[in-house]
């Protein structure tokens, strides 16, 4: 049981780091604030095409591993609680993506770079607001997962 729990803890940290790191990287490197409409549209469409399916799958796997890890360590109430709270933060990140970012992504994918709609800046700001929420939630989830793991040592 110990080796299974250790392996699950490892994959939990690894997967949460992939998810939170990807989202954090977008927050650091893709701030659209000063981009022209054509540049923004091209950047967003390329990023959406690359990540719109992969990231939700990685996020779901991470949530499931986090809950599995919590169940395996349920006798340790502190670890169990930290992991359940981490799962909640990861779920918040996923729901923000599903109901905030992805509907806007669907709209952006229909745009032509040369003829941005009049409301492109409004949608850009809405998308960025949702992205900040999911970034914070994912990073908090990762921190709680790591904290739960290092408490064990």
C-alpha positions as a printed NumPy array, in Angstrom:
array([[  0.   ,   0.   ,   0.   ],
       [  2.836,   2.411,   0.845],
       [  4.45 ,   2.059,  -2.595],
       [  1.084,   2.597,  -4.313],
       [  0.426,   5.704,  -2.233],
       [  3.924,   7.025,  -2.939],
       [  3.451,   6.459,  -6.671],
       [  0.049,   8.185,  -6.626],
       [  1.538,  11.11 ,  -4.678],
       [  4.321,  11.417,  -7.259],
       [  1.893,  11.424, -10.208],
       [ -0.378,  13.818,  -8.35 ],
       [  2.423,  16.36 ,  -7.983],
       [  3.625,  15.757, -11.545],
       [  0.193,  16.162, -13.15 ],
       [ -0.767,  19.167, -11.021],
       [  2.554,  20.787, -11.932],
       [  1.909,  20.208, -15.64 ],
       [ -1.567,  21.727, -15.439],
       [ -0.741,  24.662, -13.166],
       [  2.548,  25.287, -14.97 ],
       [  0.874,  25.442, -18.368],
       [ -1.806,  27.8  , -17.108],
       [  0.765,  29.925, -15.25 ],
       [  2.936,  30.051, -18.386],
       [  0.001,  31.423, -20.367],
       [ -0.579,  34.029, -17.658],
       [  3.084,  35.119, -17.779],
       [  3.745,  34.884, -21.505],
       [  0.447,  35.525, -23.239],
       [ -0.927,  38.672, -21.646],
       [ -2.91 ,  40.082, -24.58 ],
       [ -3.205,  43.622, -23.205],
       [ -0.943,  45.348, -25.751],
       [ -1.545,  43.154, -28.797],
       [ -3.127,  44.37 , -31.993],
       [ -6.314,  42.601, -33.063],
       [ -4.633,  40.5  , -35.791],
       [ -1.802,  39.445, -33.458],
       [ -4.22 ,  38.625, -30.65 ],
       [ -6.465,  36.581, -32.914],
       [ -3.565,  34.649, -34.437],
       [ -1.992,  33.949, -31.029],
       [ -5.28 ,  32.895, -29.45 ],
       [ -6.342,  30.688, -32.339],
       [ -3.   ,  28.872, -32.334],
       [ -3.055,  28.406, -28.557],
       [ -6.691,  27.297, -28.533],
       [ -6.019,  24.756, -31.295],
       [ -3.077,  23.334, -29.342],
       [ -4.53 ,  23.29 , -25.812],
       [ -8.336,  23.422, -25.902],
       [ -8.718,  19.622, -25.794],
       [ -5.505,  18.56 , -24.068],
       [ -5.684,  20.814, -20.998],
       [ -9.189,  19.797, -19.859],
       [ -8.18 ,  16.128, -20.143],
       [ -5.02 ,  16.749, -18.095],
       [ -7.079,  18.722, -15.603],
       [ -9.627,  15.933, -15.198],
       [ -6.892,  13.341, -14.729],
       [ -5.266,  15.577, -12.11 ],
       [ -8.544,  16.   , -10.221],
       [ -9.135,  12.229, -10.238],
       [ -5.582,  11.507,  -9.056],
       [ -5.939,  14.118,  -6.309],
       [ -9.172,  12.554,  -5.061],
       [ -7.625,   9.066,  -5.287],
       [ -4.619,  10.27 ,  -3.307],
       [ -6.931,  11.754,  -0.675],
       [ -8.844,   8.491,  -0.343],
       [ -5.647,   6.47 ,  -0.039],
       [ -4.457,   8.781,   2.74 ],
       [ -7.807,   9.274,   4.487],
       [ -6.444,   8.059,   7.833],
       [ -4.251,  11.16 ,   7.964],
       [ -6.957,  13.824,   8.397],
       [ -4.648,  16.745,   7.584],
       [ -3.41 ,  15.221,   4.322],
       [ -6.91 ,  14.042,   3.424],
       [ -8.352,  17.525,   4.011],
       [ -5.561,  19.324,   2.128],
       [ -6.024,  17.053,  -0.88 ],
       [ -9.796,  17.464,  -0.917],
       [ -9.422,  21.241,  -0.756],
       [ -6.822,  21.019,  -3.543],
       [ -9.32 ,  19.031,  -5.631],
       [-11.913,  21.767,  -5.05 ],
       [ -9.487,  24.421,  -6.312],
       [ -8.672,  22.29 ,  -9.361],
       [-12.394,  21.842, -10.003],
       [-12.891,  25.618,  -9.769],
       [-10.134,  26.032, -12.355],
       [-11.778,  23.457, -14.611],
       [-15.251,  24.943, -14.289],
       [-13.879,  28.412, -14.981],
       [-12.271,  27.041, -18.128],
       [-15.397,  25.162, -19.222],
       [-17.934,  27.91 , -18.594],
       [-15.772,  31.04 , -18.887],
       [-12.814,  30.607, -21.208],
       [-14.021,  27.91 , -23.6  ],
       [-17.202,  29.686, -24.735],
       [-15.043,  32.689, -25.615],
       [-12.507,  30.362, -27.275],
       [-15.289,  29.052, -29.513],
       [-16.13 ,  32.583, -30.587],
       [-12.475,  33.545, -31.199],
       [-11.985,  30.486, -33.414],
       [-14.576,  31.922, -35.834],
       [-12.798,  35.258, -36.247],
       [-10.826,  36.356, -39.292],
       [ -7.503,  37.985, -38.405],
       [ -8.074,  40.804, -40.863],
       [-11.565,  41.748, -39.681],
       [-11.819,  41.635, -35.908],
       [-15.314,  42.178, -34.542],
       [-16.088,  45.422, -32.757],
       [-16.289,  43.677, -29.37 ],
       [-12.96 ,  41.835, -29.614],
       [-11.37 ,  43.856, -26.794],
       [-14.333,  43.23 , -24.482],
       [-14.129,  39.48 , -25.094],
       [-10.348,  39.603, -24.701],
       [-10.746,  41.235, -21.267],
       [-13.443,  38.75 , -20.203],
       [-11.257,  35.829, -21.285],
       [ -8.267,  37.289, -19.393],
       [-10.353,  37.759, -16.231],
       [-11.429,  34.116, -16.357],
       [ -7.832,  33.098, -17.027],
       [ -6.614,  34.898, -13.909],
       [ -9.217,  33.045, -11.826],
       [ -8.245,  29.651, -13.202],
       [ -4.548,  30.417, -12.822],
       [ -4.976,  31.305,  -9.165],
       [ -7.128,  28.253,  -8.506],
       [ -4.741,  25.869, -10.251],
       [ -1.683,  27.282,  -8.485],
       [ -3.388,  27.073,  -5.092],
       [ -4.39 ,  23.479,  -5.885],
       [ -0.791,  22.624,  -6.781],
       [  0.541,  24.265,  -3.61 ],
       [ -1.877,  22.276,  -1.456],
       [ -0.918,  19.017,  -3.192],
       [  2.788,  19.684,  -2.672],
       [  2.163,  20.752,   0.93 ],
       [  0.2  ,  17.568,   1.632],
       [  3.038,  15.535,   0.179],
       [  5.89 ,  17.196,   2.075],
       [  3.985,  16.935,   5.356],
       [  4.362,  13.183,   4.968],
       [  8.165,  13.317,   5.087]])
